[in-house]
Amino acid sequence: MPETLDTIGWGILATGKIARTFARDLTLVPGARLAAVGSRGIDSARSFAEEHGDGSTRAHGSYDALLADPAVDVVYIATPHALHLAGARAAFEAGKHVLCEKPVTLRTADAEEMVRLARHHDRFLMEAMWMACHPVVRELRGELGTGRFGRPLHLTAELGFRVDAPPTDRMFDPTLGGGALLDMGIYPLTFAHLMLGEAHELRGVATLAESGVDLDIAVAGRYPGGAVASLSASMTSWSSRRATIATDLGRIDVGSNFHHPDHAVFTPYDARGPRTEHEVTLTGTEPVLGLGYGNEILEVGRCLREGLGESPLVPHAQTITLLRQMDALRADVGIRYPDDPEGPA
Ligand SMILES: NC(=O)c1ccc[n+]([C@@H]2O[C@H](COP(=O)([O-])OP(=O)(O)OC[C@H]3O[C@@H](n4cnc5c(N)ncnc54)[C@H](OP(=O)(O)O)[C@@H]3O)[C@@H](O)[C@H]2O)c1
């Protein structure tokens, strides 16, 4: 690193739901192309390459073959969480940079190992926390940091949708790291971290499935500057997906889908009530590419061209902090995965 990359060759490892969404946004990013895709099954790789590739995209019937492809500069790992570390290790050993789906691993120790491997092999590593690369979220974070909207004192964020999948789905499978916290709760937790700083204290309550994974979780947090947060994630119900940040000067409402919002609005408040005539609407200082995965892809490209080992938008320390928080919350509410040091619940 750095590398002279006119066009960055992306390799997508696994052909599931998010890999397809990601591939659609990849086509919108200048200076990036889908060089190859790898799947456990060659048919799936071929149909993926046909649908999302540019005609010369190669299809591989194994992850190892994808990682051996010299046209691939950076690998996007889109397997279930429990398999991310093995994928990243193999990618680094093959000399590839890595964008790894969230959460990067099931637990802190494994995330630390992934970061150690990236540094050892001198490769770029970023958690695919696309929310942190989203133009509206970035602008909101910057403006909040200036104090323009007042002192943030109470943040709420909830993310949930019904997972109408068979019990064999990864979302219900403890061996694959299923459950609402790791899949969805990571967004409200990261949102609070981005807006308020690192939590001083987090406490959770959850409803667990028979398999031991959490179906619904609510978290109360205490953050720097006297701020508190109410955060939740659900696999059983369709929550608002909104976030609000109440300050001593007014309130910020983050539009539908706080993790990829089309806008955020600050409404000042005085003793007579909300001052809607003085509302400030944020829409981001750069365009949203596709659903917003394009901005994450752009950020990886920028970092690779600058020879960075990590992105300032999703630094390794943040990824590890969030995993540490989720480890503690799992212990708090009793979610155990089979490979946890204490073993299954
Ligand atoms: N950033 C986001 O917005 C977002 C959204 C959804 C999910 N995610 C993350 O992306 C990851 C994948 O989620 P997904 O919803 O795409 O999952 P999914 O639809 O189940 O796809 C996962 C893919 O991983 C591969 N795989 C390898 N071993 C597997 C195993 N033992 N069981 C199941 N799949 C296996 C399969 O691809 P092949 O058959 O091709 O090998 C499978 O299609 C998760 O870590 C999740 O947290 C991120």
The ligand as an ORCA input file, in Angstrom:
! r2SCAN-3c Opt
* xyz 0 1
  N     -25.017     -3.858      5.623
  C     -26.287     -4.230      5.614
  O     -27.198     -3.447      5.369
  C     -26.620     -5.664      5.881
  C     -27.894     -6.140      5.604
  C     -28.144     -7.494      5.783
  C     -27.154     -8.334      6.256
  N     -25.932     -7.815      6.551
  C     -24.847     -8.709      7.045
  O     -24.394     -9.485      5.952
  C     -24.119    -10.819      6.371
  C     -24.922    -11.769      5.486
  O     -26.290    -11.492      5.639
  P     -27.393    -11.927      4.521
  O     -28.681    -11.415      5.016
  O     -26.939    -11.568      3.170
  O     -27.363    -13.511      4.719
  P     -27.847    -14.629      3.701
  O     -28.850    -14.086      2.737
  O     -28.184    -15.812      4.516
  O     -26.520    -14.937      2.838
  C     -25.355    -15.414      3.419
  C     -24.526    -16.109      2.351
  O     -23.354    -16.615      2.965
  C     -22.957    -17.819      2.350
  N     -22.780    -18.873      3.359
  C     -21.638    -19.553      3.581
  N     -21.789    -20.442      4.559
  C     -23.069    -20.332      4.991
  C     -23.822    -21.018      5.974
  N     -23.288    -21.966      6.747
  N     -25.105    -20.663      6.130
  C     -25.648    -19.694      5.395
  N     -24.977    -19.002      4.428
  C     -23.693    -19.341      4.228
  C     -24.006    -18.166      1.320
  O     -23.513    -17.741      0.058
  P     -22.959    -18.792     -1.033
  O     -23.940    -19.911     -1.054
  O     -22.914    -18.006     -2.264
  O     -21.605    -19.258     -0.595
  C     -25.193    -17.325      1.714
  O     -25.988    -16.976      0.609
  C     -24.439    -10.870      7.871
  O     -23.248    -10.744      8.608
  C     -25.330     -9.653      8.109
  O     -25.164     -9.065      9.391
  C     -25.647     -6.523      6.355
*
